[in-house]
Amino acid sequence: MSNKASDSIYSDIFFARQPIFDRAGTVWGYELLYRKSADCREAIIDDYDLATASVATSGLVCPDTDYTPSKRVFINYTEKLLLNGAPKGLPPAITVVEVLETVTASPEVIQAVIDLKQDGYLIAIDDYHGEADLSVLMDYADIVKIEILGMELDEIAKVVASAPDRILKLAEKVEDPSLIPHLEAMGFDLFQGYYFAHPQTIAGKKLPSTSLSKLKILSLLELTETTPNDYTQLIERDPGIAFRLLRLLNSAAFCFSVKIRSIHHAISLLGMKRLKYWLRMVVLSDTGTNKNTPELYRMSIVRGRFFELLVSDDVNHQQQEPDSLFLFGLLSLLDVMLDTRMEQLLPILPLPEPLAAGLSEGNSHFSHYIRLAEAIETADARAISQLANVLQLEEHLISAAWREAMLWGNEVEQQATV
């Protein structure tokens, strides 16, 4: 199997996170911030909706970003995304919905905020300066952020006094340590700024969804009568979305201890409601990537279908279900797609042990499945015969399964070019 960087089809993603501290000096949470590149030190944003979608779909799942359930994550949301219910794609246990200062407190926005509150999300009002027209919105806020940089102490005190006592007050852009005792005396509960910590830029990789998948997702989301099977079939045909879904569910944000057996199992854990909101954000974050169905995607879904068919004739299948083997095949080229060693990817993939071993160990039972696929792909007849003996499978059954998998893969590829 090739593992060249030139074969990779991933996109680089970047965001920054800045810790938020409580009065005791311990980390209470983090704010996630959009970054256009690794060397950006501030947010350069052309499309605020796209920036939010990028942060929301990558901020919980990149390396070094496993948040414990006690740490909250602040994400800025535009008015459009609030009205679309976009925050509901993330777990309410750790997500703080930060309402930007550009959002108007319209009846529609107020209702969207109420819905989020009812679902268990915390609401933060960004860049508050005591505006009277935010009074209705303040009735539902849990946190108010006050940017103190450049303000006099009496000005800060006046803004703090205008906020309800029950709301947590967060001092933003704290750079002068001499101000901290005064801020605490005014009633601030949380602190954020360069004095405490600069934002840390974090880089990651993602597999973009294909153009066909994005169209089908949008079409499905418009239908009122859809089933988990509809979404299972769609995600199974797109390794990029499948990987991101597994990574999301394996993040500390969800605290799932179970191993994911299949895409259908993953969807049942996330729930249809949250899945739909998350998929909307995925489509938005992938806008402009302009990916058709790459050859590696086609190869991975052919392998998935091949392994799914093969396991029914495998006397040593170790209680693995066919749809688990489809997922196994779907992920078998992930190291090439992301230009990353499989050993580095397995800790973020909640797979059953036999399948995880098959992706990493050359002599495990299911690793022979991958070697068999590679032998077929390279027309190595001798290796095919040897692996057929190892797996105790008839060669004519292997041939029939591969032929059916190829026909199915070709059908998926043709749909992508329509």
Beta strands, then each sheet from edge to edge (+ up, - down):
strand 1: 11-22
strand 2: 27-34
strand 3: 72-77
strand 4: 95-99
strand 5: 122-125
strand 6: 143-147
strand 7: 168-172
strand 8: 190-191
strand 9: 200-206
sheet 1: 9+ 1- 2+ 3+ 4+ 5+ 6+ 7+ 8+
end
